[in-house]
Amino acid sequence: MDLRGLSPSDRELAEQIILRCISDRVFFFEEILKVQLEDWQREVLVSLDNGEKAVSIRSAVGVGKTMLVSGLA
């Protein structure tokens, strides 16, 4: 993302938001993508933020697995 066109204060704010999105996936989904997460989706994202490398999700069709993965892409 090219931040050069922003004022110094806007650039600093944008950099803070980007860094928060990198370290806090729940923030990214809820505040940037405006997704209303289910509790299990929030747990998966927190697990990934805490260093988990793989998460197994066993569920039925249509519960939000694909949306969760696409948001992580």
C-alpha positions in Angstrom: 0.0 0.0 0.0 1.4 3.4 -1.0 1.1 5.8 1.9 3.2 8.5 0.4 0.3 10.7 -0.5 -1.0 10.9 3.0 -0.1 13.7 5.5 2.4 12.7 8.2 -0.4 12.3 10.8 -2.6 10.2 8.5 0.4 8.1 7.4 1.2 7.4 11.1 -2.5 6.4 11.8 -2.6 4.2 8.7 0.7 2.4 9.7 -0.7 1.8 13.2 -3.9 0.3 11.7 -1.9 -1.9 9.4 0.3 -3.2 12.2 -2.8 -3.9 14.3 -4.4 -5.8 11.5 -1.3 -8.0 11.2 -1.2 -8.9 14.9 -4.9 -8.9 15.6 -7.0 -10.9 13.1 -10.2 -10.4 15.0 -9.7 -6.6 14.7 -9.1 -7.0 10.9 -12.3 -9.1 10.4 -14.6 -7.0 12.6 -13.3 -3.4 12.0 -11.9 -3.5 8.5 -13.9 -6.2 6.8 -17.0 -5.4 8.9 -17.7 -9.2 9.5 -19.8 -10.3 12.5 -17.8 -13.3 13.7 -19.3 -16.3 15.4 -17.6 -17.3 18.7 -15.9 -20.3 17.1 -14.5 -18.1 14.3 -13.1 -15.7 16.9 -11.5 -18.6 18.7 -9.8 -19.8 15.5 -8.5 -16.3 14.8 -7.2 -15.9 18.3 -5.5 -19.3 18.1 -3.7 -18.3 14.9 -2.7 -15.0 16.5 -1.2 -17.0 19.4 1.0 -19.0 17.1 -1.0 -22.1 16.1 0.1 -23.3 12.7 -2.9 -25.5 11.9 -6.5 -25.6 13.1 -9.1 -28.3 12.4 -12.6 -27.2 11.9 -15.2 -30.0 11.9 -18.7 -28.6 11.0 -21.6 -28.8 8.7 -22.1 -27.0 5.4 -22.8 -23.2 5.4 -21.4 -22.2 8.8 -18.7 -19.8 7.6 -15.5 -21.9 7.0 -14.9 -20.6 3.5 -15.5 -16.9 4.6 -13.0 -17.3 7.4 -10.3 -18.8 5.1 -10.9 -16.2 2.4 -10.5 -13.4 4.9 -7.2 -14.8 5.9 -5.9 -15.0 2.3 
